[in-house]
Amino acid sequence: MQVEFDRDTCIGMFQCVAEWEAFERDEDAGKADLAGSEEVEEDLFVRDVPEDAELDAKFAARTCPVDAIVIYDDDGEQLIP
């Protein structure tokens, strides 16, 4: 499973931070950061989701009010949102 985070879309509600420890607050920028991720395009970050964190990652994606977090399965199919 993989998570994709569009930091440009993020509005800094930080609901993802409450759901999954991989998301961290960047108070100065007013946006979340995805720890351990790779920036694949400007403000677009990707990382693998450990098996023990899959549920947390899904909750983080579901709670994002602007759909800045997308979850993909191992075959590249979009699961959430």
C-alpha positions as a Markdown table, in Angstrom:
| # | Residue | x | y | z |
|---|---|---|---|---|
| 1 | Met | 0.0 | 0.0 | 0.0 |
| 2 | Gln | 1.2 | 3.5 | -0.8 |
| 3 | Val | 0.1 | 7.0 | 0.3 |
| 4 | Glu | 0.3 | 10.1 | -1.8 |
| 5 | Phe | 0.1 | 13.5 | -0.1 |
| 6 | Asp | -0.5 | 16.7 | -2.0 |
| 7 | Arg | 0.9 | 19.3 | 0.3 |
| 8 | Asp | -0.2 | 22.2 | -1.9 |
| 9 | Thr | -3.8 | 21.1 | -1.4 |
| 10 | Cys | -3.5 | 20.8 | 2.3 |
| 11 | Ile | -5.2 | 23.5 | 4.3 |
| 12 | Gly | -3.7 | 22.6 | 7.7 |
| 13 | Met | -6.6 | 21.2 | 9.6 |
| 14 | Phe | -4.2 | 18.5 | 10.9 |
| 15 | Gln | -6.9 | 15.8 | 11.2 |
| 16 | Cys | -4.4 | 13.5 | 9.5 |
| 17 | Val | -1.9 | 14.1 | 12.3 |
| 18 | Ala | -4.4 | 12.8 | 14.8 |
| 19 | Glu | -5.0 | 9.6 | 12.8 |
| 20 | Trp | -1.5 | 8.5 | 11.7 |
| 21 | Glu | 1.8 | 9.3 | 13.3 |
| 22 | Ala | 3.5 | 9.6 | 9.8 |
| 23 | Phe | 1.8 | 13.0 | 9.4 |
| 24 | Glu | 3.4 | 15.9 | 11.4 |
| 25 | Arg | 2.4 | 19.5 | 12.0 |
| 26 | Asp | 4.3 | 22.2 | 10.3 |
| 27 | Glu | 2.9 | 25.2 | 12.2 |
| 28 | Asp | 5.1 | 27.7 | 10.4 |
| 29 | Ala | 3.7 | 26.7 | 7.0 |
| 30 | Gly | 0.2 | 25.9 | 8.2 |
| 31 | Lys | 0.4 | 22.5 | 6.5 |
| 32 | Ala | 1.0 | 18.9 | 7.4 |
| 33 | Asp | 4.2 | 17.0 | 6.4 |
| 34 | Leu | 4.4 | 13.3 | 5.6 |
| 35 | Ala | 7.5 | 11.9 | 7.4 |
| 36 | Gly | 9.6 | 9.4 | 5.5 |
| 37 | Ser | 8.2 | 10.4 | 2.1 |
| 38 | Glu | 9.8 | 11.3 | -1.2 |
| 39 | Glu | 8.8 | 14.4 | -3.2 |
| 40 | Val | 8.0 | 13.0 | -6.6 |
| 41 | Glu | 6.7 | 16.3 | -8.0 |
| 42 | Glu | 6.6 | 19.8 | -6.5 |
| 43 | Asp | 4.5 | 19.5 | -3.3 |
| 44 | Leu | 3.5 | 15.9 | -4.1 |
| 45 | Phe | 4.9 | 13.3 | -1.6 |
| 46 | Val | 4.7 | 9.5 | -1.7 |
| 47 | Arg | 5.7 | 6.8 | 0.7 |
| 48 | Asp | 5.0 | 3.1 | 1.4 |
| 49 | Val | 2.6 | 2.3 | 4.2 |
| 50 | Pro | 3.8 | -0.3 | 6.7 |
| 51 | Glu | 1.3 | -3.2 | 7.1 |
| 52 | Asp | 0.7 | -2.3 | 10.7 |
| 53 | Ala | -0.2 | 1.2 | 9.8 |
| 54 | Glu | -2.6 | 0.6 | 6.9 |
| 55 | Leu | -5.7 | 1.3 | 8.9 |
| 56 | Asp | -4.3 | 4.5 | 10.3 |
| 57 | Ala | -3.3 | 5.7 | 6.8 |
| 58 | Lys | -6.8 | 5.0 | 5.5 |
| 59 | Phe | -8.3 | 6.9 | 8.4 |
| 60 | Ala | -5.9 | 9.8 | 7.7 |
| 61 | Ala | -7.0 | 9.9 | 4.1 |
| 62 | Arg | -10.7 | 9.7 | 5.0 |
| 63 | Thr | -10.5 | 12.6 | 7.5 |
| 64 | Cys | -8.8 | 15.0 | 5.2 |
| 65 | Pro | -11.4 | 17.7 | 4.3 |
| 66 | Val | -9.8 | 18.5 | 1.0 |
| 67 | Asp | -8.8 | 15.0 | -0.2 |
| 68 | Ala | -5.1 | 15.9 | -0.1 |
| 69 | Ile | -4.3 | 12.3 | 0.8 |
| 70 | Val | -4.8 | 9.4 | -1.6 |
| 71 | Ile | -4.3 | 5.7 | -0.7 |
| 72 | Tyr | -3.3 | 3.1 | -3.4 |
| 73 | Asp | -3.2 | -0.6 | -3.1 |
| 74 | Asp | -0.1 | -2.7 | -4.1 |
| 75 | Asp | -1.4 | -2.9 | -7.7 |
| 76 | Gly | -1.6 | 0.9 | -8.0 |
| 77 | Glu | -5.4 | 1.0 | -7.7 |
| 78 | Gln | -6.8 | 4.0 | -5.9 |
| 79 | Leu | -8.6 | 3.0 | -2.7 |
| 80 | Ile | -9.3 | 6.3 | -0.9 |
| 81 | Pro | -10.7 | 8.8 | -1.6 |
